[in-house]
Amino acid sequence: MRFMKSSIRILFVFLTIIYLSINLSGCASMGNMQGLFKENQYEKMLERQKQRQAALVISDDKLLANIPEVNESENIRSGDHYLKQGNLNMAFLQYSKVLEQKPDNSEVRYKIGRLYLKKGLYDQAIDEFKQILLYEPENALAFDGLGRSYFKMEDLNESEKYFHRAIVLNTGLWQSHIFLGIIYNHQRKFDEAIKEYQSALVQKPGNSILLNNLALSYYFKEEYEKAVDSFVLSLKKDSSNMKVYNNLALALCRLGKFDEALEAFKMAKGAAAAHNNIGYVYMKEGRYDEAIQAFENAIKENKSYYVKARNNMIKAKTASDNALYK
């Protein structure tokens, strides 16, 4: 059974794209690429470094005094340790100690850029990643970092450009493929999104989050059977992800498998929410009697759903009455 086109836009809000994060302390090698940025004066770069440090860490002379003078590798290890503990300020201070002596240390500068991303300081993050390109104009992770920064700033065109450059020169950056997949979904370039997710799955086979996002691309492309298959594979890898159950339920609805969809909705948020959700789907499809019954079932399952389900029921009855007079 085919859904009304208008419901596609409405149901979009229920679908969940799942994002992946990367551990900064796990960064390894960085590739080489063609440079994009003109070289700045060394003194200006150091001055900006001091300004960025002030933006992230509140100056505390006692805190700084307590940081022992150790070698570069010890500072990096300490920074990674603080990062794992969630102490971003101390991690930043340890990494900054390294850059004071070796401002061209691209690995540490990348970690600082990622710290700025965590702090929501996107302009500072962009500046750090561009600084890396002054020393290593073909650094794949720097381009990946720029892609992430512009993605956070919702500038998808710039983000796409940098992620694309990153994977052209280092196809091993599987998370860049994921971000490109998300961007292409937003741009309704579903075939390209599917290719990006499949490329990432080559490196991370069976990854449940990747399979969910791949399934969403199939869903948006209206290839619902493939979407269901990918959602099921995702759940086989991680049966605890409630968001994937919700996505699976919506794909099953598209195939007219409402009984199976109801069970999937139940796995996502329980029986009451499942009946309310399936009622909403029925309502958007114009099946008002079934929608009203589903909303009544939601109230029976959980009285706390009375207001939400009751409001939906009123909408369904109003829509049903209006349909009779057309």
Buried (B, 14 or more C-beta within 10 A) or exposed (E): EEBEEEBBEEBEEBBBBBEBEBEBBEBEEBBEBEBBEEEEEEEEBEEBBEEBBEEBBEEEEEEEEEBEEEEBEBBBBBBBBBBEEEBBBBBBBBBBBBBEEEBBBBBBBBBBBBBBBBBEBBEBBBBBBBBBBBBBBBBBBBBBBBBBBBBBBEEBEBBBBBBBBBBBBBBEBBBBBBBBBBBBBBEEBBEBBBBBBBBBBEBBEEBBBBBBBBBBBBBBBEBBEBBBBBBBBBBEBBEEBEBBBBBBBBBBBBBEBBEBBBBBBBBBBBBBBBBBBBBBBBBBBBBBEBBBBBBBBBBEBBEEBBEBBBEBBEBBBEBBEEEEEE
